[in-house]
Amino acid sequence: MLEYFNEVPYSVTVCDKDGKILEMNDMAVNVLSHGQQILGQNLLDCHPEPARTKLVEMLKNHNVNAYTIEKNGKKKLIYQSPWFQNGEFAGYIELSMEIPMEMPHYVRKPKNI
């Protein structure tokens, strides 16, 4: 993992096209695996149903999966996006970051040229 991802205030996890965990930043190791090293393991083995079935579908269809969760009084944005290498599907990158319970939403309109 690139060093600058180790000190960001969100989790970064990277898996290959089969779901094998390739990279995790320090926060992901601490949050997702409670400090245990799970590099090399398959994400399918780490997820119960129905998340496991959703992950199988994502690995097949290469779609983005984005949602928010609330746990222990904290709200998080989970953003799972496919990544590609030379145009070929290579796996997923997951970003998980704490966000405010209430936050502004802006609609940006293009400037008339």
Secondary structure as a PSIPRED ss2 file (coil, helix, strand):
# PSIPRED VFORMAT (PSIPRED V4.0)

   1 M C   1.000  0.000  0.000
   2 L C   1.000  0.000  0.000
   3 E H   0.000  1.000  0.000
   4 Y H   0.000  1.000  0.000
   5 F H   0.000  1.000  0.000
   6 N C   1.000  0.000  0.000
   7 E C   1.000  0.000  0.000
   8 V C   1.000  0.000  0.000
   9 P C   1.000  0.000  0.000
  10 Y E   0.000  0.000  1.000
  11 S E   0.000  0.000  1.000
  12 V E   0.000  0.000  1.000
  13 T E   0.000  0.000  1.000
  14 V E   0.000  0.000  1.000
  15 C E   0.000  0.000  1.000
  16 D E   0.000  0.000  1.000
  17 K C   1.000  0.000  0.000
  18 D C   1.000  0.000  0.000
  19 G C   1.000  0.000  0.000
  20 K E   0.000  0.000  1.000
  21 I E   0.000  0.000  1.000
  22 L E   0.000  0.000  1.000
  23 E E   0.000  0.000  1.000
  24 M E   0.000  0.000  1.000
  25 N C   1.000  0.000  0.000
  26 D H   0.000  1.000  0.000
  27 M H   0.000  1.000  0.000
  28 A H   0.000  1.000  0.000
  29 V H   0.000  1.000  0.000
  30 N H   0.000  1.000  0.000
  31 V H   0.000  1.000  0.000
  32 L H   0.000  1.000  0.000
  33 S C   1.000  0.000  0.000
  34 H C   1.000  0.000  0.000
  35 G C   1.000  0.000  0.000
  36 Q C   1.000  0.000  0.000
  37 Q C   1.000  0.000  0.000
  38 I C   1.000  0.000  0.000
  39 L C   1.000  0.000  0.000
  40 G C   1.000  0.000  0.000
  41 Q C   1.000  0.000  0.000
  42 N E   0.000  0.000  1.000
  43 L H   0.000  1.000  0.000
  44 L H   0.000  1.000  0.000
  45 D H   0.000  1.000  0.000
  46 C H   0.000  1.000  0.000
  47 H C   1.000  0.000  0.000
  48 P C   1.000  0.000  0.000
  49 E C   1.000  0.000  0.000
  50 P C   1.000  0.000  0.000
  51 A H   0.000  1.000  0.000
  52 R H   0.000  1.000  0.000
  53 T H   0.000  1.000  0.000
  54 K H   0.000  1.000  0.000
  55 L H   0.000  1.000  0.000
  56 V H   0.000  1.000  0.000
  57 E H   0.000  1.000  0.000
  58 M H   0.000  1.000  0.000
  59 L H   0.000  1.000  0.000
  60 K H   0.000  1.000  0.000
  61 N H   0.000  1.000  0.000
  62 H C   1.000  0.000  0.000
  63 N C   1.000  0.000  0.000
  64 V C   1.000  0.000  0.000
  65 N E   0.000  0.000  1.000
  66 A E   0.000  0.000  1.000
  67 Y E   0.000  0.000  1.000
  68 T E   0.000  0.000  1.000
  69 I E   0.000  0.000  1.000
  70 E E   0.000  0.000  1.000
  71 K E   0.000  0.000  1.000
  72 N C   1.000  0.000  0.000
  73 G C   1.000  0.000  0.000
  74 K E   0.000  0.000  1.000
  75 K E   0.000  0.000  1.000
  76 K E   0.000  0.000  1.000
  77 L E   0.000  0.000  1.000
  78 I E   0.000  0.000  1.000
  79 Y E   0.000  0.000  1.000
  80 Q E   0.000  0.000  1.000
  81 S E   0.000  0.000  1.000
  82 P E   0.000  0.000  1.000
  83 W E   0.000  0.000  1.000
  84 F E   0.000  0.000  1.000
  85 Q E   0.000  0.000  1.000
  86 N C   1.000  0.000  0.000
  87 G C   1.000  0.000  0.000
  88 E E   0.000  0.000  1.000
  89 F E   0.000  0.000  1.000
  90 A E   0.000  0.000  1.000
  91 G E   0.000  0.000  1.000
  92 Y E   0.000  0.000  1.000
  93 I E   0.000  0.000  1.000
  94 E E   0.000  0.000  1.000
  95 L E   0.000  0.000  1.000
  96 S E   0.000  0.000  1.000
  97 M E   0.000  0.000  1.000
  98 E E   0.000  0.000  1.000
  99 I E   0.000  0.000  1.000
 100 P C   1.000  0.000  0.000
 101 M C   1.000  0.000  0.000
 102 E C   1.000  0.000  0.000
 103 M C   1.000  0.000  0.000
 104 P C   1.000  0.000  0.000
 105 H C   1.000  0.000  0.000
 106 Y C   1.000  0.000  0.000
 107 V C   1.000  0.000  0.000
 108 R C   1.000  0.000  0.000
 109 K C   1.000  0.000  0.000
 110 P C   1.000  0.000  0.000
 111 K C   1.000  0.000  0.000
 112 N C   1.000  0.000  0.000
 113 I C   1.000  0.000  0.000
